[in-house]
Amino acid sequence: MAFSKFSLFLSLLLSSILFLGHPVLSDDEEDKLYQGINEYRKTLKLTTLTKNDNAECLADELADQFKNQPCTNATGANTVPGTEPQFPNYPNLLAKCHLNVSNTRDGAVMPACVPGLDPSLVLPNFTKSLYSQNLNDTKYTGIGIGSDNDWIVVVLTTSTAEGSYARATSNGADMISKTGLMYCSMLLLALGNIFML
């Protein structure tokens, strides 16, 4: 009886993971920057930026790459929309987030280093720098923010196919892994029912 309750619990747990997905947790600094950027855009009578989970994934990956680098003003500042940003392992980072260059080309990647991610300095690093040109641009409609140590990265997206940061077409691996997980949970449920008899 105890085994069947355990298998039922395990089956339900695996099913909930399969169907609910992974929740996205956000950091206080990232939320404050998101709100600050939208307030800034509101003062310019621009539309607010909506959160884009795929852009956030890339921002997190880039922040992780930068976390051990010293703060410099030149890091990433030369990224130009329409070109591939010059970051170490950029194609690998895109792949981790299931993105490709063709759907990120019109976006903007803006890394900044702020010691201790001091809230009074984070927003001005974007609104009172060369990055403000991107924040003032009406073509950007979405945003993803990631941070690690002293680094915070903002990725802006567009509503065009070339800047949407939409997931790359699946090669079937996601479907196979979900099918396998569902099969496993159904098998555990069936085994639980057999042992219950």
N, C-alpha and C positions, 0 to 999 in steps of 0.2 A: 504494500500500500504506500509506503514511504517513497519507494522508487517511482511509482506511477505519478505521485504528486510532484516529485522532482523533475521527471521527464516532461510533464505538462507545463511546469514552470519554465523549464529551459526552452521548450517549444514556443511558448508565448513570448518569452524574452527575445528569441531569435526572430520571430515574426514581427515584433514591434520594431526591432532594429531595421528590418527589411523595409517595412512600410512607412515608418516615420522618418527615416533618414537621419542625418546628423544635424543637430541644432547648431546654429552659428552664434558663437558667443562673441560679444564685442567688448573692447577695452574702453575704459573711461576716457583716456586721452583721445582715442579714435572717435568716440561719440562726441566729445567736446569739439574736436576739429571739424567733424561733419556738420554739426550745428552751426559752428562759427563760419564755415565756408558758405553755408546756405544763407545765413544772416547777411554776410558780406554781399552775396549775389542779390539778395532782396533789396539792399540799399541801392544797387545799380539797376533795379527793376528787371532783373533776369529771372528766369524760371529756376526753381530749386532743383538740385541734383538728386536723383534717386539712387539708392544703394544698389550696387551690382555685385552679386556674390562672386562671380568669376573674376572681376577686376580686383575684388578684395583678396581672393586667393593669390593672384599674381603679386599684389602689394605685400602680402604676408611673406611670400617666397623671396621677394627682393629685399625686404627689410631683414630677413634672416641672413641673406648673403652679405649685407652691409654691416651687420651687428658688431663685427670685430675690427672694422676699418676705422681709422681716425677721422674725425670731422674735417671735411674740406668743403669749400664752397663750390668747387668744380665738379664734384661727383654727380654725374647724371644730368648736370645742368645743360648739357649740349644736346639733349634729345629733341628731335624735330619731328612733328607729326608727319606721317607718310614714309618715315624711314624706320628701320629696325633699331631700337635703342641699343647702345653699346655697353651692355652689362655682361659680366662673366656668366657663362652657361645660360644665356637668355633662351635659346631654343629648348633646353632641358626644363627651365622654369615654366615656360609655356606648356610644355607637355604634362608637367605635374598638375597643372590646372585644367587640362584637357582643352587647351587653346592652341591656335596656330597664328602665324604671322598675318595671314590674310584677313582675319577678323579682329586684329588689334592694331592694324597699320594707322588708322586715323585717330587713335587714342593718344593720350599724353601720360607719360610716366614722370613723376616729380618726387624724387627723394630729397629729404632734408635731414640734417643732423642737428639735434638740439640737446645739449647736455642735460641729462635728467628729464628730458621731455617736459621742460618747464612750460606749463600751460600759458603763461603770459608771453612766451616767445614762439610757441609752435605756430599759432595762427599767423602772426606777422611774417614768419618765414615763407608763407605762401602768398599772403595778400600784399605784402610790401617788398616783393622781389620780382625777378623776371617771370616767376610762375604766375603772377597776377594776370599776365596777358592771356594765359590759358583759362584762368578762372573768370575772366571778363568775356570770354568768347561764347556766343550763343549756341555754337554747334555742339557743345558738350552738354549731355543730358544725364549722365550717370557718373557714379563715383565708387571707388573701392579704396579703403584705407587699411594699411597694415603697419605694425610697429614692432621693434625689437631693440632692446637696450636704448641707445640714444638716437636711433634712426626711426623716422616715420616716412612712409611712402604713400603718396596719393596717386591713384590711377584714374584718369578721366576717360569716359566712354562717350560715344556718339550714338545716334539712332540709325546710323547707316550700317550696312553689312560690314564695311571695312573697319568700323570702330565700335561694334556692338559688344565685343568680348563674349560672343555666344560660344557655347561649347562646340568643339570640333565634332564632326560626325563620329559616332562611336564605331569602333571596329568589331563590335560584338562582345568585347571582353566584359563590359559592364553588365550586359544582359546575361552572359554565362555565369558571372559571379552571383547575380541576384537569383537566377534560376537555381544554382547550386545551393544557395542559402535557403531558399524556399523548400527545395527538395529535402534538405537536411532537417529542417524544422518539421516537415510533414512526416518524415521517417521517424523522428523522435516521438511525435504524437502517436503514430501508429504503434510503435514499440511500447509506449506507455499504456495504450489501450490493451495490447496483448497481455502484458504483465499484470494488468488489473484483473483480467479474467482468471 
